[in-house]
Amino acid sequence: MHPGSRRARRRAATVSALAALAVAACGRNAALYEPTPEMLTARAPDSFLVDVETSEGTFTVKMRRHWSPAGVDRAWHLMEHDFYAGARIYRMVDGFVAQWGFSGEPLRDSIWREHPLPDEPTVASNLRGVVSFARAGPETRSYQLFVNLVDNVRLDDLMSGGVEGYPPIGEIESGVEVVDGFYGAYADHSPSQDSIRLLGNDYLRRAYPQLDSIIGTRVVLSWPSP
């Protein structure tokens, strides 16, 4: 694809993402801004498929609740209510992972940092195409996800902040090549998570304008058995 056409497509996708985010913010979706205890403890289907539309294309993830019940319950809620619309793929490390999670709106992110998930054992492996929550210590999983770009089995029992492993929640069923194509030239000087936390997409648009983004997520199928 010609570089100019890709840049144009990314600009158009970013505009769409920002528009979706603006609609969500204006509507003040209670599921994202005022989650109730019932919402926070709602059970996801045993398995479900979710389309993740990005500026690079769409990939489909199959979530498996028996791998990580708390993690998949959270992913169900966030993806069902389009939490990630406008989120940037802020970390893309070739031969390792592609990571996103910050919605781009500091207020929204701050709400969900107040509702971290309990730690769970790692029962599946971080193979290529597998999706897991990022974390930095006990009970720090909340909304940040990553896709394994290669077989990262060392993450299954890696100690991080006193917690062992990164429990997978699902796997890409189609479109893994989309993830491979995310913009990765910032790998040697990735965005500051503290700056994203404080300034959101205003900071990323100014300092990292080429980042790919999530346009929206849509649950397309669910079923009761894993």
Biotite code that builds the C-alpha atoms (Angstrom):
import biotite.structure as struc

atoms = struc.array([
    struc.Atom([0.000, 0.000, 0.000], chain_id="A", res_id=1, res_name="MET", atom_name="CA", element="C"),
    struc.Atom([1.256, 3.503, -0.817], chain_id="A", res_id=2, res_name="HIS", atom_name="CA", element="C"),
    struc.Atom([2.419, 5.324, 2.380], chain_id="A", res_id=3, res_name="PRO", atom_name="CA", element="C"),
    struc.Atom([0.241, 8.310, 1.580], chain_id="A", res_id=4, res_name="GLY", atom_name="CA", element="C"),
    struc.Atom([-2.902, 6.207, 1.344], chain_id="A", res_id=5, res_name="SER", atom_name="CA", element="C"),
    struc.Atom([-2.137, 4.529, 4.645], chain_id="A", res_id=6, res_name="ARG", atom_name="CA", element="C"),
    struc.Atom([-1.671, 7.901, 6.343], chain_id="A", res_id=7, res_name="ARG", atom_name="CA", element="C"),
    struc.Atom([-4.971, 9.093, 4.903], chain_id="A", res_id=8, res_name="ALA", atom_name="CA", element="C"),
    struc.Atom([-6.711, 5.936, 6.126], chain_id="A", res_id=9, res_name="ARG", atom_name="CA", element="C"),
    struc.Atom([-5.227, 6.369, 9.581], chain_id="A", res_id=10, res_name="ARG", atom_name="CA", element="C"),
    struc.Atom([-6.366, 10.007, 9.738], chain_id="A", res_id=11, res_name="ARG", atom_name="CA", element="C"),
    struc.Atom([-9.892, 9.007, 8.726], chain_id="A", res_id=12, res_name="ALA", atom_name="CA", element="C"),
    struc.Atom([-9.944, 6.192, 11.266], chain_id="A", res_id=13, res_name="ALA", atom_name="CA", element="C"),
    struc.Atom([-8.728, 8.506, 13.999], chain_id="A", res_id=14, res_name="THR", atom_name="CA", element="C"),
    struc.Atom([-11.467, 11.031, 13.209], chain_id="A", res_id=15, res_name="VAL", atom_name="CA", element="C"),
    struc.Atom([-14.042, 8.236, 13.434], chain_id="A", res_id=16, res_name="SER", atom_name="CA", element="C"),
    struc.Atom([-12.591, 7.049, 16.727], chain_id="A", res_id=17, res_name="ALA", atom_name="CA", element="C"),
    struc.Atom([-12.658, 10.531, 18.217], chain_id="A", res_id=18, res_name="LEU", atom_name="CA", element="C"),
    struc.Atom([-16.225, 11.027, 17.064], chain_id="A", res_id=19, res_name="ALA", atom_name="CA", element="C"),
    struc.Atom([-17.263, 7.782, 18.725], chain_id="A", res_id=20, res_name="ALA", atom_name="CA", element="C"),
    struc.Atom([-15.478, 8.814, 21.903], chain_id="A", res_id=21, res_name="LEU", atom_name="CA", element="C"),
    struc.Atom([-17.166, 12.213, 21.876], chain_id="A", res_id=22, res_name="ALA", atom_name="CA", element="C"),
    struc.Atom([-20.598, 10.602, 21.547], chain_id="A", res_id=23, res_name="VAL", atom_name="CA", element="C"),
    struc.Atom([-19.851, 8.267, 24.432], chain_id="A", res_id=24, res_name="ALA", atom_name="CA", element="C"),
    struc.Atom([-18.627, 11.129, 26.608], chain_id="A", res_id=25, res_name="ALA", atom_name="CA", element="C"),
    struc.Atom([-21.641, 13.307, 25.839], chain_id="A", res_id=26, res_name="CYS", atom_name="CA", element="C"),
    struc.Atom([-23.989, 10.423, 26.545], chain_id="A", res_id=27, res_name="GLY", atom_name="CA", element="C"),
    struc.Atom([-22.201, 9.696, 29.832], chain_id="A", res_id=28, res_name="ARG", atom_name="CA", element="C"),
    struc.Atom([-22.695, 5.936, 29.531], chain_id="A", res_id=29, res_name="ASN", atom_name="CA", element="C"),
    struc.Atom([-23.366, 4.885, 33.122], chain_id="A", res_id=30, res_name="ALA", atom_name="CA", element="C"),
    struc.Atom([-21.785, 1.483, 32.487], chain_id="A", res_id=31, res_name="ALA", atom_name="CA", element="C"),
    struc.Atom([-18.446, 3.266, 31.955], chain_id="A", res_id=32, res_name="LEU", atom_name="CA", element="C"),
    struc.Atom([-18.710, 6.334, 34.162], chain_id="A", res_id=33, res_name="TYR", atom_name="CA", element="C"),
    struc.Atom([-20.882, 5.105, 37.043], chain_id="A", res_id=34, res_name="GLU", atom_name="CA", element="C"),
    struc.Atom([-20.505, 1.317, 37.244], chain_id="A", res_id=35, res_name="PRO", atom_name="CA", element="C"),
    struc.Atom([-22.675, -0.231, 39.941], chain_id="A", res_id=36, res_name="THR", atom_name="CA", element="C"),
    struc.Atom([-21.681, -3.210, 42.108], chain_id="A", res_id=37, res_name="PRO", atom_name="CA", element="C"),
    struc.Atom([-24.028, -5.313, 39.985], chain_id="A", res_id=38, res_name="GLU", atom_name="CA", element="C"),
    struc.Atom([-22.220, -4.240, 36.805], chain_id="A", res_id=39, res_name="MET", atom_name="CA", element="C"),
    struc.Atom([-18.824, -4.908, 38.347], chain_id="A", res_id=40, res_name="LEU", atom_name="CA", element="C"),
    struc.Atom([-19.787, -8.445, 39.353], chain_id="A", res_id=41, res_name="THR", atom_name="CA", element="C"),
    struc.Atom([-21.849, -9.382, 36.280], chain_id="A", res_id=42, res_name="ALA", atom_name="CA", element="C"),
    struc.Atom([-20.819, -12.699, 34.730], chain_id="A", res_id=43, res_name="ARG", atom_name="CA", element="C"),
    struc.Atom([-19.751, -12.857, 31.102], chain_id="A", res_id=44, res_name="ALA", atom_name="CA", element="C"),
    struc.Atom([-20.793, -15.695, 28.781], chain_id="A", res_id=45, res_name="PRO", atom_name="CA", element="C"),
    struc.Atom([-18.527, -18.729, 29.036], chain_id="A", res_id=46, res_name="ASP", atom_name="CA", element="C"),
    struc.Atom([-17.139, -17.792, 25.620], chain_id="A", res_id=47, res_name="SER", atom_name="CA", element="C"),
    struc.Atom([-17.717, -14.924, 23.214], chain_id="A", res_id=48, res_name="PHE", atom_name="CA", element="C"),
    struc.Atom([-16.330, -13.456, 20.010], chain_id="A", res_id=49, res_name="LEU", atom_name="CA", element="C"),
    struc.Atom([-15.533, -9.763, 19.797], chain_id="A", res_id=50, res_name="VAL", atom_name="CA", element="C"),
    struc.Atom([-14.535, -7.797, 16.708], chain_id="A", res_id=51, res_name="ASP", atom_name="CA", element="C"),
    struc.Atom([-11.895, -5.169, 17.429], chain_id="A", res_id=52, res_name="VAL", atom_name="CA", element="C"),
    struc.Atom([-11.952, -2.550, 14.682], chain_id="A", res_id=53, res_name="GLU", atom_name="CA", element="C"),
    struc.Atom([-8.726, -0.569, 14.393], chain_id="A", res_id=54, res_name="THR", atom_name="CA", element="C"),
    struc.Atom([-7.112, 1.948, 12.075], chain_id="A", res_id=55, res_name="SER", atom_name="CA", element="C"),
    struc.Atom([-5.187, -0.966, 10.535], chain_id="A", res_id=56, res_name="GLU", atom_name="CA", element="C"),
    struc.Atom([-8.195, -3.281, 10.084], chain_id="A", res_id=57, res_name="GLY", atom_name="CA", element="C"),
    struc.Atom([-10.329, -5.618, 12.190], chain_id="A", res_id=58, res_name="THR", atom_name="CA", element="C"),
    struc.Atom([-9.297, -8.641, 14.211], chain_id="A", res_id=59, res_name="PHE", atom_name="CA", element="C"),
    struc.Atom([-11.548, -11.060, 16.095], chain_id="A", res_id=60, res_name="THR", atom_name="CA", element="C"),
    struc.Atom([-10.850, -12.406, 19.573], chain_id="A", res_id=61, res_name="VAL", atom_name="CA", element="C"),
    struc.Atom([-12.438, -15.442, 21.206], chain_id="A", res_id=62, res_name="LYS", atom_name="CA", element="C"),
    struc.Atom([-12.667, -14.893, 24.956], chain_id="A", res_id=63, res_name="MET", atom_name="CA", element="C"),
    struc.Atom([-12.611, -17.982, 27.196], chain_id="A", res_id=64, res_name="ARG", atom_name="CA", element="C"),
    struc.Atom([-13.997, -17.447, 30.682], chain_id="A", res_id=65, res_name="ARG", atom_name="CA", element="C"),
    struc.Atom([-12.549, -20.643, 32.128], chain_id="A", res_id=66, res_name="HIS", atom_name="CA", element="C"),
    struc.Atom([-9.059, -19.238, 31.511], chain_id="A", res_id=67, res_name="TRP", atom_name="CA", element="C"),
    struc.Atom([-9.615, -16.189, 33.737], chain_id="A", res_id=68, res_name="SER", atom_name="CA", element="C"),
    struc.Atom([-13.174, -15.652, 35.056], chain_id="A", res_id=69, res_name="PRO", atom_name="CA", element="C"),
    struc.Atom([-12.576, -12.205, 36.571], chain_id="A", res_id=70, res_name="ALA", atom_name="CA", element="C"),
    struc.Atom([-10.526, -11.074, 33.581], chain_id="A", res_id=71, res_name="GLY", atom_name="CA", element="C"),
    struc.Atom([-13.083, -12.156, 30.998], chain_id="A", res_id=72, res_name="VAL", atom_name="CA", element="C"),
    struc.Atom([-15.954, -10.685, 33.006], chain_id="A", res_id=73, res_name="ASP", atom_name="CA", element="C"),
    struc.Atom([-14.136, -7.340, 32.918], chain_id="A", res_id=74, res_name="ARG", atom_name="CA", element="C"),
    struc.Atom([-13.294, -7.620, 29.217], chain_id="A", res_id=75, res_name="ALA", atom_name="CA", element="C"),
    struc.Atom([-16.960, -8.427, 28.464], chain_id="A", res_id=76, res_name="TRP", atom_name="CA", element="C"),
    struc.Atom([-18.157, -5.320, 30.243], chain_id="A", res_id=77, res_name="HIS", atom_name="CA", element="C"),
    struc.Atom([-15.570, -2.968, 28.729], chain_id="A", res_id=78, res_name="LEU", atom_name="CA", element="C"),
    struc.Atom([-15.916, -4.292, 25.191], chain_id="A", res_id=79, res_name="MET", atom_name="CA", element="C"),
    struc.Atom([-19.705, -4.518, 25.295], chain_id="A", res_id=80, res_name="GLU", atom_name="CA", element="C"),
    struc.Atom([-19.811, -0.821, 26.223], chain_id="A", res_id=81, res_name="HIS", atom_name="CA", element="C"),
    struc.Atom([-16.997, 0.289, 23.857], chain_id="A", res_id=82, res_name="ASP", atom_name="CA", element="C"),
    struc.Atom([-14.598, 1.475, 26.547], chain_id="A", res_id=83, res_name="PHE", atom_name="CA", element="C"),
    struc.Atom([-11.679, 1.243, 24.117], chain_id="A", res_id=84, res_name="TYR", atom_name="CA", element="C"),
    struc.Atom([-13.108, 3.481, 21.366], chain_id="A", res_id=85, res_name="ALA", atom_name="CA", element="C"),
    struc.Atom([-10.317, 5.961, 20.649], chain_id="A", res_id=86, res_name="GLY", atom_name="CA", element="C"),
    struc.Atom([-7.637, 4.035, 22.548], chain_id="A", res_id=87, res_name="ALA", atom_name="CA", element="C"),
    struc.Atom([-4.165, 4.119, 21.004], chain_id="A", res_id=88, res_name="ARG", atom_name="CA", element="C"),
    struc.Atom([-1.951, 1.071, 20.536], chain_id="A", res_id=89, res_name="ILE", atom_name="CA", element="C"),
    struc.Atom([0.679, 2.854, 22.586], chain_id="A", res_id=90, res_name="TYR", atom_name="CA", element="C"),
    struc.Atom([3.174, 0.017, 22.913], chain_id="A", res_id=91, res_name="ARG", atom_name="CA", element="C"),
    struc.Atom([4.220, -2.042, 19.883], chain_id="A", res_id=92, res_name="MET", atom_name="CA", element="C"),
    struc.Atom([7.384, -4.079, 20.337], chain_id="A", res_id=93, res_name="VAL", atom_name="CA", element="C"),
    struc.Atom([8.259, -6.283, 17.399], chain_id="A", res_id=94, res_name="ASP", atom_name="CA", element="C"),
    struc.Atom([8.840, -9.859, 18.503], chain_id="A", res_id=95, res_name="GLY", atom_name="CA", element="C"),
    struc.Atom([7.059, -9.292, 21.810], chain_id="A", res_id=96, res_name="PHE", atom_name="CA", element="C"),
    struc.Atom([3.666, -7.606, 22.334], chain_id="A", res_id=97, res_name="VAL", atom_name="CA", element="C"),
    struc.Atom([1.178, -5.002, 21.129], chain_id="A", res_id=98, res_name="ALA", atom_name="CA", element="C"),
    struc.Atom([-0.463, -3.212, 24.075], chain_id="A", res_id=99, res_name="GLN", atom_name="CA", element="C"),
    struc.Atom([-3.370, -0.844, 24.607], chain_id="A", res_id=100, res_name="TRP", atom_name="CA", element="C"),
    struc.Atom([-5.822, 0.012, 27.351], chain_id="A", res_id=101, res_name="GLY", atom_name="CA", element="C"),
    struc.Atom([-5.853, 3.713, 28.171], chain_id="A", res_id=102, res_name="PHE", atom_name="CA", element="C"),
    struc.Atom([-9.130, 4.946, 26.704], chain_id="A", res_id=103, res_name="SER", atom_name="CA", element="C"),
    struc.Atom([-7.609, 8.332, 25.904], chain_id="A", res_id=104, res_name="GLY", atom_name="CA", element="C"),
    struc.Atom([-9.879, 10.066, 28.400], chain_id="A", res_id=105, res_name="GLU", atom_name="CA", element="C"),
    struc.Atom([-8.206, 10.455, 31.833], chain_id="A", res_id=106, res_name="PRO", atom_name="CA", element="C"),
    struc.Atom([-11.491, 10.679, 33.727], chain_id="A", res_id=107, res_name="LEU", atom_name="CA", element="C"),
    struc.Atom([-12.754, 7.392, 32.308], chain_id="A", res_id=108, res_name="ARG", atom_name="CA", element="C"),
    struc.Atom([-9.480, 5.644, 33.038], chain_id="A", res_id=109, res_name="ASP", atom_name="CA", element="C"),
    struc.Atom([-9.343, 6.968, 36.608], chain_id="A", res_id=110, res_name="SER", atom_name="CA", element="C"),
    struc.Atom([-12.762, 5.475, 37.350], chain_id="A", res_id=111, res_name="ILE", atom_name="CA", element="C"),
    struc.Atom([-11.653, 2.002, 36.296], chain_id="A", res_id=112, res_name="TRP", atom_name="CA", element="C"),
    struc.Atom([-8.317, 2.159, 38.138], chain_id="A", res_id=113, res_name="ARG", atom_name="CA", element="C"),
    struc.Atom([-10.462, 2.259, 41.269], chain_id="A", res_id=114, res_name="GLU", atom_name="CA", element="C"),
    struc.Atom([-11.863, -1.181, 40.372], chain_id="A", res_id=115, res_name="HIS", atom_name="CA", element="C"),
    struc.Atom([-8.866, -3.507, 39.949], chain_id="A", res_id=116, res_name="PRO", atom_name="CA", element="C"),
    struc.Atom([-9.329, -7.223, 39.450], chain_id="A", res_id=117, res_name="LEU", atom_name="CA", element="C"),
    struc.Atom([-8.339, -9.979, 41.869], chain_id="A", res_id=118, res_name="PRO", atom_name="CA", element="C"),
    struc.Atom([-5.275, -11.969, 40.915], chain_id="A", res_id=119, res_name="ASP", atom_name="CA", element="C"),
    struc.Atom([-5.869, -15.299, 39.172], chain_id="A", res_id=120, res_name="GLU", atom_name="CA", element="C"),
    struc.Atom([-3.637, -18.240, 38.270], chain_id="A", res_id=121, res_name="PRO", atom_name="CA", element="C"),
    struc.Atom([-2.281, -18.631, 34.743], chain_id="A", res_id=122, res_name="THR", atom_name="CA", element="C"),
    struc.Atom([-4.028, -21.670, 33.259], chain_id="A", res_id=123, res_name="VAL", atom_name="CA", element="C"),
    struc.Atom([-3.358, -21.034, 29.547], chain_id="A", res_id=124, res_name="ALA", atom_name="CA", element="C"),
    struc.Atom([-0.137, -20.052, 27.809], chain_id="A", res_id=125, res_name="SER", atom_name="CA", element="C"),
    struc.Atom([0.905, -16.705, 26.301], chain_id="A", res_id=126, res_name="ASN", atom_name="CA", element="C"),
    struc.Atom([1.316, -18.010, 22.765], chain_id="A", res_id=127, res_name="LEU", atom_name="CA", element="C"),
    struc.Atom([1.233, -15.923, 19.583], chain_id="A", res_id=128, res_name="ARG", atom_name="CA", element="C"),
    struc.Atom([-2.162, -14.258, 19.178], chain_id="A", res_id=129, res_name="GLY", atom_name="CA", element="C"),
    struc.Atom([-3.180, -14.783, 22.802], chain_id="A", res_id=130, res_name="VAL", atom_name="CA", element="C"),
    struc.Atom([-4.619, -11.780, 24.667], chain_id="A", res_id=131, res_name="VAL", atom_name="CA", element="C"),
    struc.Atom([-3.819, -11.093, 28.330], chain_id="A", res_id=132, res_name="SER", atom_name="CA", element="C"),
    struc.Atom([-4.212, -8.319, 30.874], chain_id="A", res_id=133, res_name="PHE", atom_name="CA", element="C"),
    struc.Atom([-1.109, -6.313, 31.704], chain_id="A", res_id=134, res_name="ALA", atom_name="CA", element="C"),
    struc.Atom([-0.277, -5.877, 35.357], chain_id="A", res_id=135, res_name="ARG", atom_name="CA", element="C"),
    struc.Atom([2.479, -4.494, 37.576], chain_id="A", res_id=136, res_name="ALA", atom_name="CA", element="C"),
    struc.Atom([1.895, -6.144, 40.944], chain_id="A", res_id=137, res_name="GLY", atom_name="CA", element="C"),
    struc.Atom([-0.861, -7.567, 43.155], chain_id="A", res_id=138, res_name="PRO", atom_name="CA", element="C"),
    struc.Atom([-4.398, -6.741, 41.991], chain_id="A", res_id=139, res_name="GLU", atom_name="CA", element="C"),
    struc.Atom([-3.329, -4.238, 39.314], chain_id="A", res_id=140, res_name="THR", atom_name="CA", element="C"),
    struc.Atom([-5.217, -5.683, 36.332], chain_id="A", res_id=141, res_name="ARG", atom_name="CA", element="C"),
    struc.Atom([-7.962, -3.267, 35.324], chain_id="A", res_id=142, res_name="SER", atom_name="CA", element="C"),
    struc.Atom([-8.209, -2.304, 31.628], chain_id="A", res_id=143, res_name="TYR", atom_name="CA", element="C"),
    struc.Atom([-4.815, -2.650, 29.939], chain_id="A", res_id=144, res_name="GLN", atom_name="CA", element="C"),
    struc.Atom([-4.496, -5.545, 27.486], chain_id="A", res_id=145, res_name="LEU", atom_name="CA", element="C"),
    struc.Atom([-1.769, -6.926, 25.263], chain_id="A", res_id=146, res_name="PHE", atom_name="CA", element="C"),
    struc.Atom([-1.537, -9.333, 22.356], chain_id="A", res_id=147, res_name="VAL", atom_name="CA", element="C"),
    struc.Atom([1.418, -11.694, 22.203], chain_id="A", res_id=148, res_name="ASN", atom_name="CA", element="C"),
    struc.Atom([3.132, -11.234, 18.838], chain_id="A", res_id=149, res_name="LEU", atom_name="CA", element="C"),
    struc.Atom([5.192, -14.408, 19.352], chain_id="A", res_id=150, res_name="VAL", atom_name="CA", element="C"),
    struc.Atom([5.142, -17.344, 21.758], chain_id="A", res_id=151, res_name="ASP", atom_name="CA", element="C"),
    struc.Atom([5.931, -15.617, 25.069], chain_id="A", res_id=152, res_name="ASN", atom_name="CA", element="C"),
    struc.Atom([5.699, -18.690, 27.300], chain_id="A", res_id=153, res_name="VAL", atom_name="CA", element="C"),
    struc.Atom([8.115, -17.104, 29.776], chain_id="A", res_id=154, res_name="ARG", atom_name="CA", element="C"),
    struc.Atom([5.271, -14.767, 30.761], chain_id="A", res_id=155, res_name="LEU", atom_name="CA", element="C"),
    struc.Atom([3.264, -17.714, 32.080], chain_id="A", res_id=156, res_name="ASP", atom_name="CA", element="C"),
    struc.Atom([5.286, -17.895, 35.297], chain_id="A", res_id=157, res_name="ASP", atom_name="CA", element="C"),
    struc.Atom([7.239, -14.633, 35.224], chain_id="A", res_id=158, res_name="LEU", atom_name="CA", element="C"),
    struc.Atom([7.303, -12.893, 38.606], chain_id="A", res_id=159, res_name="MET", atom_name="CA", element="C"),
    struc.Atom([6.268, -9.236, 38.364], chain_id="A", res_id=160, res_name="SER", atom_name="CA", element="C"),
    struc.Atom([5.778, -7.144, 41.481], chain_id="A", res_id=161, res_name="GLY", atom_name="CA", element="C"),
    struc.Atom([5.427, -10.271, 43.569], chain_id="A", res_id=162, res_name="GLY", atom_name="CA", element="C"),
    struc.Atom([2.761, -11.850, 41.351], chain_id="A", res_id=163, res_name="VAL", atom_name="CA", element="C"),
    struc.Atom([3.391, -14.860, 39.136], chain_id="A", res_id=164, res_name="GLU", atom_name="CA", element="C"),
    struc.Atom([2.373, -14.928, 35.481], chain_id="A", res_id=165, res_name="GLY", atom_name="CA", element="C"),
    struc.Atom([0.066, -13.076, 33.115], chain_id="A", res_id=166, res_name="TYR", atom_name="CA", element="C"),
    struc.Atom([-3.227, -14.991, 32.800], chain_id="A", res_id=167, res_name="PRO", atom_name="CA", element="C"),
    struc.Atom([-4.562, -15.104, 29.202], chain_id="A", res_id=168, res_name="PRO", atom_name="CA", element="C"),
    struc.Atom([-8.210, -14.261, 28.615], chain_id="A", res_id=169, res_name="ILE", atom_name="CA", element="C"),
    struc.Atom([-8.630, -15.087, 24.931], chain_id="A", res_id=170, res_name="GLY", atom_name="CA", element="C"),
    struc.Atom([-7.011, -15.666, 21.568], chain_id="A", res_id=171, res_name="GLU", atom_name="CA", element="C"),
    struc.Atom([-7.219, -14.054, 18.141], chain_id="A", res_id=172, res_name="ILE", atom_name="CA", element="C"),
    struc.Atom([-9.307, -16.231, 15.835], chain_id="A", res_id=173, res_name="GLU", atom_name="CA", element="C"),
    struc.Atom([-8.788, -14.133, 12.715], chain_id="A", res_id=174, res_name="SER", atom_name="CA", element="C"),
    struc.Atom([-6.860, -11.029, 11.748], chain_id="A", res_id=175, res_name="GLY", atom_name="CA", element="C"),
    struc.Atom([-3.612, -11.537, 13.644], chain_id="A", res_id=176, res_name="VAL", atom_name="CA", element="C"),
    struc.Atom([-1.874, -9.945, 10.650], chain_id="A", res_id=177, res_name="GLU", atom_name="CA", element="C"),
    struc.Atom([-3.716, -6.719, 11.540], chain_id="A", res_id=178, res_name="VAL", atom_name="CA", element="C"),
    struc.Atom([-1.956, -6.658, 14.890], chain_id="A", res_id=179, res_name="VAL", atom_name="CA", element="C"),
    struc.Atom([1.375, -7.409, 13.220], chain_id="A", res_id=180, res_name="ASP", atom_name="CA", element="C"),
    struc.Atom([0.846, -4.271, 11.122], chain_id="A", res_id=181, res_name="GLY", atom_name="CA", element="C"),
    struc.Atom([0.432, -1.782, 13.970], chain_id="A", res_id=182, res_name="PHE", atom_name="CA", element="C"),
    struc.Atom([2.837, 1.154, 13.836], chain_id="A", res_id=183, res_name="TYR", atom_name="CA", element="C"),
    struc.Atom([5.943, 0.231, 15.804], chain_id="A", res_id=184, res_name="GLY", atom_name="CA", element="C"),
    struc.Atom([8.570, 2.870, 15.043], chain_id="A", res_id=185, res_name="ALA", atom_name="CA", element="C"),
    struc.Atom([8.165, 4.367, 18.537], chain_id="A", res_id=186, res_name="TYR", atom_name="CA", element="C"),
    struc.Atom([9.334, 1.155, 20.244], chain_id="A", res_id=187, res_name="ALA", atom_name="CA", element="C"),
    struc.Atom([12.655, 2.670, 21.334], chain_id="A", res_id=188, res_name="ASP", atom_name="CA", element="C"),
    struc.Atom([10.957, 5.673, 22.928], chain_id="A", res_id=189, res_name="HIS", atom_name="CA", element="C"),
    struc.Atom([7.485, 4.524, 23.920], chain_id="A", res_id=190, res_name="SER", atom_name="CA", element="C"),
    struc.Atom([4.945, 6.977, 25.362], chain_id="A", res_id=191, res_name="PRO", atom_name="CA", element="C"),
    struc.Atom([5.085, 7.691, 29.067], chain_id="A", res_id=192, res_name="SER", atom_name="CA", element="C"),
    struc.Atom([2.251, 5.930, 30.847], chain_id="A", res_id=193, res_name="GLN", atom_name="CA", element="C"),
    struc.Atom([2.203, 8.679, 33.466], chain_id="A", res_id=194, res_name="ASP", atom_name="CA", element="C"),
    struc.Atom([1.648, 11.263, 30.708], chain_id="A", res_id=195, res_name="SER", atom_name="CA", element="C"),
    struc.Atom([-1.096, 9.173, 29.110], chain_id="A", res_id=196, res_name="ILE", atom_name="CA", element="C"),
    struc.Atom([-2.736, 8.827, 32.509], chain_id="A", res_id=197, res_name="ARG", atom_name="CA", element="C"),
    struc.Atom([-2.694, 12.578, 33.072], chain_id="A", res_id=198, res_name="LEU", atom_name="CA", element="C"),
    struc.Atom([-3.278, 13.965, 29.564], chain_id="A", res_id=199, res_name="LEU", atom_name="CA", element="C"),
    struc.Atom([-4.807, 11.115, 27.570], chain_id="A", res_id=200, res_name="GLY", atom_name="CA", element="C"),
    struc.Atom([-4.983, 11.356, 23.805], chain_id="A", res_id=201, res_name="ASN", atom_name="CA", element="C"),
    struc.Atom([-4.064, 15.050, 23.813], chain_id="A", res_id=202, res_name="ASP", atom_name="CA", element="C"),
    struc.Atom([-0.532, 13.984, 24.731], chain_id="A", res_id=203, res_name="TYR", atom_name="CA", element="C"),
    struc.Atom([-0.449, 11.065, 22.285], chain_id="A", res_id=204, res_name="LEU", atom_name="CA", element="C"),
    struc.Atom([-1.760, 13.083, 19.340], chain_id="A", res_id=205, res_name="ARG", atom_name="CA", element="C"),
    struc.Atom([0.911, 15.719, 19.910], chain_id="A", res_id=206, res_name="ARG", atom_name="CA", element="C"),
    struc.Atom([3.914, 13.519, 20.663], chain_id="A", res_id=207, res_name="ALA", atom_name="CA", element="C"),
    struc.Atom([3.077, 10.225, 18.912], chain_id="A", res_id=208, res_name="TYR", atom_name="CA", element="C"),
    struc.Atom([0.819, 11.101, 15.968], chain_id="A", res_id=209, res_name="PRO", atom_name="CA", element="C"),
    struc.Atom([1.455, 7.891, 14.000], chain_id="A", res_id=210, res_name="GLN", atom_name="CA", element="C"),
    struc.Atom([0.083, 5.483, 16.601], chain_id="A", res_id=211, res_name="LEU", atom_name="CA", element="C"),
    struc.Atom([-2.683, 3.168, 15.447], chain_id="A", res_id=212, res_name="ASP", atom_name="CA", element="C"),
    struc.Atom([-5.980, 3.350, 17.312], chain_id="A", res_id=213, res_name="SER", atom_name="CA", element="C"),
    struc.Atom([-9.020, 1.296, 18.213], chain_id="A", res_id=214, res_name="ILE", atom_name="CA", element="C"),
    struc.Atom([-12.171, 2.542, 16.511], chain_id="A", res_id=215, res_name="ILE", atom_name="CA", element="C"),
    struc.Atom([-14.554, 0.306, 18.417], chain_id="A", res_id=216, res_name="GLY", atom_name="CA", element="C"),
    struc.Atom([-15.329, -3.163, 19.770], chain_id="A", res_id=217, res_name="THR", atom_name="CA", element="C"),
    struc.Atom([-18.403, -5.241, 19.022], chain_id="A", res_id=218, res_name="ARG", atom_name="CA", element="C"),
    struc.Atom([-19.455, -8.547, 20.550], chain_id="A", res_id=219, res_name="VAL", atom_name="CA", element="C"),
    struc.Atom([-20.675, -10.631, 17.595], chain_id="A", res_id=220, res_name="VAL", atom_name="CA", element="C"),
    struc.Atom([-21.371, -14.040, 19.156], chain_id="A", res_id=221, res_name="LEU", atom_name="CA", element="C"),
    struc.Atom([-21.570, -15.655, 22.576], chain_id="A", res_id=222, res_name="SER", atom_name="CA", element="C"),
    struc.Atom([-22.394, -19.098, 23.873], chain_id="A", res_id=223, res_name="TRP", atom_name="CA", element="C"),
    struc.Atom([-22.717, -20.721, 27.276], chain_id="A", res_id=224, res_name="PRO", atom_name="CA", element="C"),
    struc.Atom([-20.092, -23.489, 27.026], chain_id="A", res_id=225, res_name="SER", atom_name="CA", element="C"),
    struc.Atom([-16.305, -23.029, 26.741], chain_id="A", res_id=226, res_name="PRO", atom_name="CA", element="C"),
])
